Amino acid sequence: MKYYYKFQKLLEIEKYREDNLVKELNTLKKRLHDEDKLLVFLQSVLTLQQTEMAKVLRTQAEAKVFILFESYFSKLNHDITLQSTKVREVFNNLESVQKTLLNVFKKRRVLEKLCERQEREYKKQMLKLENKHFDEIATARFYYQHQKNEVC
């Protein structure tokens, strides 16, 4: 008789959920990396342009140039703020998926431990039944041999 785990389907579902969450986590990690890279790029562009403006300031250029730089800087600051918000949002999503994955992992481990424990109990029970069967056979042989010896 083969062992059958009654929660096997639930265990398979948890494994499937775990696989999907791992894929989603990897996607979010890549997205976080990309968004963070874009944020660093925007910050470096802002720093570079500020040094460029400092050079232009020394040459005493027209007021239009300074207004143009200021509007560009405000646009860059706005973009940096938006990008940092995106980075925080992706990071929060990443943390959420990690927590969910941890819970699914724990649930799967509990189901696996339960399966192992029940399988050990099943094997122990089957061994007991087998030993009982062999004991009955040995007792019956002894009884029939003893009966045969008394008849003779």
Helices and strands as residue ranges (DSSP letters): H 8-58, H 63-151
